[in-house]
Amino acid sequence: MVAVYMEASSLPGFDELKSSQNGQTIVVRARDGSQLVALGPSYGKWLGYQDIPQVMKDAIVSTEDRRFRSHVGIDPIGIVRSLWVRVQAGHWKQGGSTLTQQLARTVFLNNSRTFNRKGREALLALALEWKFSKNEILELYLNKVYFGGGAYGIDSASRRFFNHPGNQLSLPEAAIMAGLVKAPSHYSPTADAKAAVDRAKVVLNVMQDAGAISADQLANARLDAVRIAPEAAQNSVRYFTDWALPQLDLLLPDNKEAIEVWTTLDPAMQTAATDAVRANAPNGAQGALVSLDRDGAVLAMVGGTDYVTSNYNRATNAVRQPGSAWKLFVYLAALEAGVKPGDKVTDQPVTIDGWSPRNSGGTYAGEIDVRTAFAYSKNTVAAQLGSQVGFDAVAAMARRFGITTPINTMPAMVLGSSDVRLIDMARAFAEVSARGTSVEPYGIAKVTASDGRVLYQRSQTQGQALITPDVAAGITDLLQTAVNIGSGKAAQIGRPVAGKTGTTTSNKDGWFMGFSSGITTGVWMGRDDARTVPGLQGGTAPARAFAQYMKVAVAQRPVEQFQTQVTLPEYQLEPDDQAYGPGAQSYYYDDQGRLVQGTPSRDPGPGTPQVPADQGDAYGPGPAANEDFLDQATGSAPPPGKLKPKPKPKPKPSSPPPGYF
């Protein structure tokens, strides 16, 4: 008795037990506040003893602990019966636990069936009976016991299985609920309705045998009339939540309390994205879509045609060749090196280091301008530009724009031979849409506690300049032309769109990447086994899916015209027009690889070893004249607008293997 008294003295009070919960509940909300999904244990409204339907009390007592009102927390008769079955069967087959013992196990212990745990459970049950009344124990039990489907307590379970509060339970519904306690997963009405009904019939018979209901009540309890709430569909929203929620480990690493996660997902856009992918993906092929707002907020994410069939997220995890969509980085590097959209180039057969690219269809247009070459995705021109600026420069540009996968620097890389992720490509195009400013995709905007406290709030950050304004305007000019007259015409939506198609060898992958009115969307289609998909091209199914989705996505946004007017920075103007005085505009890359407006400092900064003046510059004496200047002066440089091929640098011993960046 002393042990029971001491244990009872250490138990929490009734109100404290009411407020305690087991496990973390996470409610995920869309950007409009609507609930997307609830994860972890679900707790409904707490029902006081007087609010719990009598049929529910009778059903649980009749089936789980008929002598509940007469024992002191443990039932000697039940214990003897349980031990006898244990000896006969050779293992624990039938429990002798009372409702009070089950409550002790639910609140304080685990489900291991050992003598030590059973002894501790019995002591706690005696202490609970010492401290609380029978009605309080039954109230605690019915509000805390697990009914399956993530539902704890009768209110949560009633809402989960019958779509109404727990204080409205009918006799047949109460019988189904009481039957769940023995084996929640086996008798779940949403998983196996027949098993749940068969178990409920047993409960009703037990209730009559215990005198809880009459024969007439048993006869009139129509289990076939109970309407079970349908199981919530595992829809494409789960692709997004599977990607976003693991980020909580970084945002709130030590949090254990119930939280609400406010995300960036737009429900209407998500529905439109899902419909667009399903409607346009070729038979036997998969599809994926990522849509970003101008600040990087993920508005929609579809990782496949059906989450139930395959929960593999092709939008964030799959790595596939991007085909001509990769030319974004080739032309960015060329524009940064001085090429203009109107410069003349020649579409003709070329061979670079033994590699001879061919255009789609095998035809060549001869002399055209850069804008036309990009619009019609001329492979030979891309190869020439890549060779002229250097394949390492193209790879560096891709890295600058957020490509995280290994990059092949062999000549064929200009046609998209390096595997990429769809979300990385969407980020790169979003950065072009942001006029050359860095963008970070994100899905969690805010996290709050159940009482409304803000635990995390995403801060607004200013992106870094990745390219100069004239390069951003130039590439936007090219991308807009590709949709207006080129390979991306199927992506037109009745307002300005800039984008690029991508198709890989043997039609294994089809891409369309583009943006309009501040929304950037990327679409990929193909087979998981990388087999050929007949007729698949970036300008067909992916472009059509893009257009179908974007018509919904931008419907409530004003039409925006693109900034394609190329205004050269002052460092590219003629000497007579360039301002050399204070305030002159120029750009350079700092030691972190960031594009900075201004003039690089020659001051090595504090803490940097100084080189004596008589030993020259710390980096060695500079040449008397730049090599490009000498080439121009001697007439050996290519005409203006043309780039001189750069010799391929020899790999350093400490650098990555040749051919990869």
ZALUM-420051 format. One record per residue (C-alpha): chain; x, y, z. Coordinates in steps of 0.02 Angstrom, whole numbers, plus 50000, padded with zeros to 5 digits. Example, Ala and Ser with C-alpha at 12.3 -4.5 7.8 and 13.67 -1.06 7.14 Angstrom:
<zamis>
roke;c1;c2;c3
A;50615;49775;50390
A;50684;49947;50357
</zamis>
This chain:
<zamis>
roke;c1;c2;c3
A;50000;50000;50000
A;50145;50116;50036
A;50211;50089;49859
A;50040;50125;49786
A;50022;50283;49890
A;50196;50345;49839
A;50158;50308;49656
A;49991;50397;49666
A;50073;50548;49745
A;50193;50564;49599
A;50061;50551;49463
A;50013;50708;49365
A;49846;50789;49403
A;49690;50758;49301
A;49703;50922;49204
A;49886;50889;49164
A;49846;50716;49098
A;49708;50791;48990
A;49830;50910;48906
A;49969;50782;48877
A;49985;50703;48705
A;50091;50561;48637
A;50191;50598;48479
A;50205;50752;48371
A;50061;50812;48263
A;50103;50908;48104
A;49966;50998;48009
A;50025;51056;47837
A;49936;51205;47762
A;49934;51280;47587
A;49975;51462;47553
A;49788;51505;47572
A;49781;51423;47744
A;49683;51269;47691
A;49741;51102;47761
A;49842;50995;47642
A;49878;50848;47754
A;49891;50803;47938
A;50034;50691;47993
A;50067;50601;48155
A;49938;50565;48290
A;49772;50656;48275
A;49685;50720;48431
A;49506;50779;48421
A;49408;50883;48545
A;49416;50825;48725
A;49247;50755;48778
A;49200;50763;48961
A;49122;50609;49040
A;48947;50682;49027
A;48972;50720;48840
A;49024;50542;48793
A;48875;50444;48725
A;48817;50309;48847
A;48821;50178;48707
A;49008;50214;48686
A;49043;50194;48872
A;48942;50032;48878
A;49024;49962;48721
A;49202;49989;48783
A;49169;49925;48960
A;49074;49771;48897
A;49210;49718;48777
A;49370;49773;48865
A;49335;49764;49052
A;49165;49700;49109
A;49213;49710;49293
A;49279;49889;49275
A;49162;49961;49407
A;49207;49832;49539
A;49395;49805;49532
A;49533;49914;49607
A;49636;49934;49449
A;49686;49753;49423
A;49568;49607;49395
A;49626;49447;49484
A;49505;49340;49383
A;49569;49411;49220
A;49750;49387;49274
A;49723;49204;49317
A;49636;49173;49152
A;49777;49260;49057
A;49912;49157;49146
A;49819;48995;49111
A;49809;49034;48925
A;49993;49083;48929
A;50042;48912;49001
A;49935;48819;48875
A;49990;48916;48721
A;50173;48941;48769
A;50163;49128;48735
A;50057;49278;48778
A;49894;49256;48682
A;49760;49335;48791
A;49784;49489;48897
A;49712;49512;49070
A;49731;49700;49071
A;49593;49809;49140
A;49544;49976;49063
A;49646;50058;49201
A;49800;49955;49156
A;49776;49997;48972
A;49768;50181;49019
A;49928;50165;49119
A;50013;50081;48971
A;49948;50212;48848
A;50002;50361;48953
A;50158;50303;49044
A;50228;50141;48969
A;50251;50045;48805
A;50175;49888;48733
A;50314;49764;48775
A;50247;49606;48857
A;50373;49572;48995
A;50344;49530;49178
A;50438;49687;49232
A;50328;49797;49124
A;50170;49707;49180
A;50219;49733;49361
A;50250;49918;49333
A;50084;49928;49239
A;49989;49848;49384
A;50067;49968;49511
A;50021;50118;49403
A;49843;50052;49383
A;49822;50038;49571
A;49890;50214;49591
A;49771;50282;49458
A;49623;50201;49546
A;49684;50274;49712
A;49697;50451;49641
A;49552;50462;49517
A;49370;50410;49511
A;49302;50276;49393
A;49218;50409;49287
A;49381;50508;49273
A;49477;50352;49223
A;49349;50308;49089
A;49352;50487;49025
A;49541;50484;49013
A;49539;50315;48928
A;49410;50358;48795
A;49499;50521;48753
A;49671;50442;48741
A;49655;50264;48676
A;49715;50231;48497
A;49578;50184;48373
A;49686;50170;48217
A;49711;50282;48066
A;49818;50399;48171
A;49665;50442;48279
A;49681;50452;48468
A;49521;50473;48568
A;49340;50447;48518
A;49313;50621;48445
A;49461;50608;48326
A;49413;50430;48278
A;49230;50475;48252
A;49278;50617;48137
A;49404;50507;48048
A;49288;50360;48016
A;49112;50435;48018
A;49138;50620;47977
A;49051;50685;48134
A;49100;50727;48315
A;49118;50592;48446
A;48969;50652;48549
A;48852;50599;48406
A;48897;50414;48400
A;48756;50291;48369
A;48750;50115;48440
A;48815;50030;48279
A;48953;50160;48265
A;49001;50138;48447
A;49011;49949;48419
A;49129;49976;48272
A;49236;50095;48376
A;49245;49977;48525
A;49297;49837;48409
A;49446;49937;48346
A;49537;49943;48513
A;49588;49760;48507
A;49676;49775;48337
A;49662;49949;48259
A;49750;49908;48095
A;49661;49741;48068
A;49485;49803;48102
A;49500;49978;48027
A;49337;50016;47933
A;49428;50115;47799
A;49550;49972;47766
A;49433;49822;47784
A;49250;49866;47806
A;49195;49684;47815
A;49317;49644;47956
A;49259;49799;48051
A;49075;49750;48034
A;49108;49569;48084
A;49201;49628;48239
A;49060;49751;48280
A;48935;49606;48277
A;49039;49521;48411
A;49039;49682;48514
A;48850;49698;48503
A;48825;49519;48561
A;48945;49547;48706
A;48850;49705;48753
A;48686;49609;48760
A;48767;49470;48861
A;48831;49600;48984
A;48657;49678;48998
A;48711;49843;48919
A;48582;49830;48778
A;48420;49735;48755
A;48378;49603;48626
A;48274;49731;48531
A;48419;49853;48526
A;48531;49716;48460
A;48404;49670;48326
A;48382;49853;48271
A;48568;49894;48266
A;48593;49904;48078
A;48778;49894;48044
A;48748;49894;47856
A;48675;50070;47869
A;48833;50146;47944
A;48916;50264;47821
A;49105;50250;47829
A;49202;50407;47778
A;49308;50369;47624
A;49496;50357;47642
A;49580;50520;47595
A;49662;50504;47425
A;49851;50498;47415
A;49860;50635;47284
A;50002;50731;47205
A;50013;50851;47354
A;50114;50715;47439
A;50255;50740;47315
A;50271;50917;47381
A;50254;50873;47566
A;50380;50731;47548
A;50504;50860;47481
A;50464;51004;47598
A;50437;50925;47769
A;50611;50846;47791
A;50676;51025;47788
A;50599;51047;47961
A;50747;50950;48031
A;50856;51097;47980
A;50734;51238;48018
A;50678;51172;48189
A;50798;51031;48235
A;50746;51012;48417
A;50559;51039;48403
A;50445;50905;48476
A;50282;51000;48500
A;50130;50998;48387
A;50154;51120;48243
A;50069;51193;48091
A;50177;51211;47936
A;50123;51351;47818
A;50186;51311;47645
A;50196;51401;47478
A;50089;51276;47382
A;49938;51348;47290
A;49796;51218;47290
A;49718;51279;47126
A;49886;51280;47039
A;49928;51108;47109
A;49766;51038;47039
A;49800;51120;46871
A;49977;51051;46870
A;49918;50875;46910
A;49786;50882;46774
A;49910;50951;46647
A;50038;50814;46677
A;49909;50674;46675
A;49822;50740;46520
A;49979;50760;46415
A;50102;50625;46471
A;50116;50494;46331
A;50055;50318;46368
A;50182;50223;46471
A;50279;50382;46512
A;50295;50480;46672
A;50286;50668;46694
A;50344;50796;46819
A;50316;50982;46844
A;50389;51117;46956
A;50321;51294;46963
A;50408;51436;47054
A;50352;51611;47098
A;50472;51754;47066
A;50547;51739;47241
A;50575;51550;47229
A;50415;51497;47318
A;50358;51327;47251
A;50179;51353;47190
A;50152;51178;47121
A;50251;51016;47117
A;50205;50855;47029
A;50329;50712;47043
A;50237;50584;46935
A;50072;50540;46855
A;50007;50446;47009
A;50074;50455;47188
A;49987;50293;47240
A;50069;50195;47100
A;50239;50275;47127
A;50290;50400;47261
A;50460;50429;47178
A;50477;50616;47154
A;50542;50645;46978
A;50535;50833;47002
A;50669;50835;47137
A;50759;50668;47136
A;50769;50605;46957
A;50922;50654;46854
A;50895;50655;46665
A;50979;50732;46514
A;50901;50902;46474
A;50937;50903;46287
A;50928;51075;46207
A;50857;51154;46366
A;51041;51154;46419
A;51078;51280;46282
A;51020;51413;46404
A;51194;51404;46482
A;51284;51398;46315
A;51202;51558;46255
A;51219;51641;46425
A;51407;51611;46417
A;51413;51675;46237
A;51313;51832;46278
A;51426;51867;46426
A;51575;51850;46310
A;51506;51985;46195
A;51392;51897;46072
A;51232;51993;46028
A;51063;51917;45979
A;51075;51997;45807
A;51253;51938;45768
A;51276;51831;45614
A;51322;51647;45633
A;51332;51504;45509
A;51228;51347;45527
A;51336;51220;45439
A;51418;51050;45472
A;51559;51065;45599
A;51679;50945;45684
A;51751;50983;45855
A;51881;50865;45929
A;51815;50725;45820
A;51633;50759;45864
A;51513;50810;45725
A;51343;50870;45789
A;51190;50863;45677
A;51033;50968;45679
A;50863;50892;45704
A;50806;50840;45531
A;50983;50845;45462
A;50963;51014;45374
A;51070;51171;45384
A;51013;51351;45359
A;51178;51433;45317
A;51203;51611;45377
A;51075;51662;45508
A;51078;51768;45665
A;51100;51708;45844
A;50917;51740;45884
A;50858;51625;45744
A;50986;51491;45788
A;50920;51486;45966
A;50737;51492;45916
A;50755;51341;45803
A;50879;51255;45920
A;51021;51237;45794
A;51144;51112;45865
A;51289;51161;45754
A;51281;51342;45808
A;51273;51294;45992
A;51425;51184;45965
A;51522;51326;45883
A;51477;51449;46021
A;51522;51323;46156
A;51690;51292;46075
A;51724;51477;46058
A;51685;51525;46237
A;51755;51363;46308
A;51659;51214;46376
A;51725;51251;46550
A;51645;51424;46538
A;51478;51344;46494
A;51495;51226;46642
A;51540;51371;46757
A;51386;51465;46698
A;51276;51314;46738
A;51354;51303;46911
A;51324;51488;46936
A;51139;51463;46898
A;51117;51322;47023
A;51151;51158;46932
A;51211;51039;47069
A;51241;50878;46972
A;51408;50830;46889
A;51438;50922;46725
A;51526;50842;46577
A;51643;50964;46488
A;51669;50864;46330
A;51608;50951;46171
A;51440;50861;46167
A;51396;50942;46333
A;51325;51092;46238
A;51179;50982;46183
A;51134;50931;46361
A;51227;50768;46389
A;51246;50800;46577
A;51108;50738;46691
A;51011;50871;46787
A;50864;50884;46906
A;50703;50968;46851
A;50698;51081;47004
A;50875;51142;46969
A;50830;51184;46789
A;50673;51274;46848
A;50780;51374;46967
A;50898;51425;46827
A;50755;51487;46717
A;50678;51576;46867
A;50842;51668;46889
A;50833;51725;46709
A;50654;51781;46740
A;50720;51880;46890
A;50835;51973;46767
A;50989;51878;46817
A;50965;51878;47006
A;50987;51719;47109
A;50831;51628;47167
A;50818;51492;47300
A;50670;51371;47285
A;50580;51349;47451
A;50420;51270;47512
A;50401;51320;47696
A;50354;51500;47732
A;50311;51489;47917
A;50295;51365;48060
A;50183;51398;48210
A;50146;51306;48371
A;49970;51247;48411
A;49943;51404;48517
A;49991;51519;48373
A;50171;51557;48423
A;50283;51583;48271
A;50427;51460;48281
A;50500;51498;48110
A;50472;51635;47982
A;50564;51638;47817
A;50657;51801;47798
A;50656;51900;47638
A;50830;51899;47562
A;50900;51998;47418
A;50967;51886;47280
A;51142;51902;47211
A;51170;51967;47035
A;51224;51820;46926
A;51240;51912;46759
A;51238;52091;46702
A;51072;52171;46648
A;51119;52168;46463
A;51153;51981;46468
A;50987;51952;46556
A;50897;52055;46425
A;50985;51964;46284
A;50943;51788;46344
A;50762;51840;46377
A;50755;51903;46198
A;50812;51732;46136
A;50694;51636;46249
A;50544;51740;46196
A;50584;51714;46013
A;50595;51526;46038
A;50412;51527;46095
A;50350;51656;45971
A;50418;51577;45811
A;50529;51431;45859
A;50522;51257;45934
A;50416;51312;46083
A;50263;51379;45992
A;50149;51252;46079
A;50186;51341;46243
A;50099;51502;46191
A;49961;51558;46311
A;49902;51725;46241
A;50027;51831;46338
A;50217;51848;46333
A;50306;51683;46367
A;50493;51650;46363
A;50556;51473;46361
A;50656;51331;46286
A;50620;51154;46229
A;50731;51004;46260
A;50732;50834;46176
A;50861;50697;46202
A;50925;50561;46087
A;50795;50436;46028
A;50656;50538;46110
A;50694;50473;46284
A;50663;50639;46370
A;50556;50790;46330
A;50573;50957;46420
A;50495;51127;46417
A;50558;51265;46531
A;50482;51438;46528
A;50412;51587;46621
A;50275;51718;46608
A;50206;51851;46725
A;50331;51808;46861
A;50294;51620;46865
A;50426;51498;46804
A;50375;51320;46762
A;50475;51169;46707
A;50400;51010;46634
A;50488;50844;46603
A;50417;50687;46524
A;50493;50517;46489
A;50500;50337;46548
A;50582;50287;46712
A;50680;50152;46620
A;50743;50282;46494
A;50671;50188;46345
A;50614;50279;46189
A;50445;50366;46193
A;50383;50376;46013
A;50345;50554;45959
A;50404;50633;46122
A;50485;50803;46095
A;50501;50954;46207
A;50392;51055;46090
A;50248;50931;46095
A;50179;50852;46256
A;50288;50950;46381
A;50253;51117;46297
A;50067;51078;46291
A;50067;51031;46476
A;50158;51194;46513
A;50027;51295;46420
A;49880;51204;46499
A;49949;51235;46673
A;50009;51413;46646
A;49840;51473;46580
A;49773;51435;46754
A;49928;51491;46850
A;49939;51667;46776
A;49752;51697;46756
A;49743;51815;46906
A;49907;51904;46867
A;49932;52058;46758
A;50014;52036;46589
A;50200;52079;46599
A;50309;52127;46453
A;50488;52063;46453
A;50639;52175;46470
A;50732;52131;46310
A;50808;52299;46269
A;50995;52268;46273
A;51080;52413;46361
A;51266;52387;46364
A;51359;52418;46526
A;51486;52557;46512
A;51635;52442;46508
A;51576;52381;46337
A;51549;52554;46260
A;51670;52635;46140
A;51816;52723;46229
A;51757;52896;46178
A;51587;52863;46259
A;51647;52777;46417
A;51646;52871;46581
A;51810;52854;46672
A;51775;52980;46809
A;51695;52953;46979
A;51536;52849;46974
A;51582;52750;46819
A;51481;52587;46808
A;51576;52424;46792
A;51559;52243;46849
A;51680;52108;46909
A;51675;51939;46998
A;51737;51938;47177
A;51832;51797;47262
A;51666;51711;47303
A;51613;51704;47121
A;51480;51839;47143
A;51447;51973;47011
A;51480;52142;47092
A;51454;52317;47024
A;51607;52426;47045
A;51795;52411;47025
A;51898;52271;47103
A;52010;52326;47245
A;52196;52293;47236
A;52207;52301;47426
A;52235;52122;47483
A;52147;52164;47647
A;52201;52144;47827
A;52289;51985;47873
A;52352;51951;47696
A;52542;51929;47678
A;52615;52084;47595
A;52740;52079;47452
A;52881;52207;47461
A;52867;52344;47332
A;53034;52300;47253
A;52972;52124;47216
A;52829;52178;47103
A;52644;52133;47107
A;52590;51991;47219
A;52523;51899;47066
A;52674;51934;46956
A;52702;52071;46826
A;52557;52095;46705
A;52580;52095;46515
A;52615;52259;46428
A;52461;52230;46317
A;52313;52110;46324
A;52324;51966;46198
A;52153;52007;46126
A;52211;52186;46101
A;52367;52126;46011
A;52263;52010;45901
A;52149;52154;45853
A;52296;52266;45817
A;52385;52138;45707
A;52228;52086;45616
A;52231;51906;45679
A;52072;51923;45784
A;51901;51870;45716
A;51781;52006;45657
A;51677;52098;45787
A;51538;51988;45856
A;51641;51830;45823
A;51735;51739;45960
A;51907;51666;45942
A;51913;51482;45997
A;52001;51462;46163
A;52134;51327;46184
A;52074;51188;46299
A;52166;51202;46466
A;52266;51055;46528
A;52192;50976;46684
A;52285;51005;46846
A;52334;50852;46950
A;52219;50908;47092
A;52069;50948;46980
A;51921;50831;46943
A;51943;50700;46806
A;51954;50774;46630
A;51784;50795;46551
A;51688;50838;46710
A;51656;51000;46801
</zamis>
